[in-house]
Amino acid sequence: MLPRKKRATVPAVLRGRPKTLYASPSFIVKGVRNAVGYGRFGVVVSLGVDRRATRRHMLKRIVLNAARSFPPSFSLDLIFILGRHSTELSRAALHEEVLKTLGKVSRQFP
């Protein structure tokens, strides 16, 4: 789990008029610049993705663990909005896709 100071709250990010930084069949990444000097992450997994809470929490943990293992070199608040295709991926595939996405975002916003 991410430390509390590295977590972004969804209402705060959405209030800042986030820009879609990356979109794939598995998830959408929206982000907004912050003033704290380090990256913060949040994950949204709706009931439409899967009805089972255990599966939704597992997907959320996979994304947050991938974000934790990536050293953020940007000061953005990022929200990952997971789609239905994310349930079809294996844990390793979803973890790898999140890491690739974070790499693209860090190159886009140094």
C-alpha positions, 0 to 999 in steps of 0.5 A: 500500500502507498503511504498516505502522503503519496495517495491522491484523492479523486475529488481533489484531482477532478476539481483541478480539471485533469487532462487525459494523459494516457488511454488504453483498453485497460485503463485511463490515466488522468492527471493534474500538476500539484505543488507538493513536489512529488507524484501522488496516485489514486485508483478508481475501480467501479462496479461496472468493472466487476461486481465482486469487491474482492476482485476490485480491491485486488485490481486496485492493489496491483495498480498501487503496488506498481505505482509504489515500485516506480520512482516518481520523478514528476509532481503530478496527481495521477488517477487510474480509472480502470476499465472492464478489460483490466479484469481479463489481464493477468496480474503480471500483465497489468503490473507491466502495463502500469509501469510502461504507462508511468514511464511514458507519463514521466517522459512527457512531464519531466 
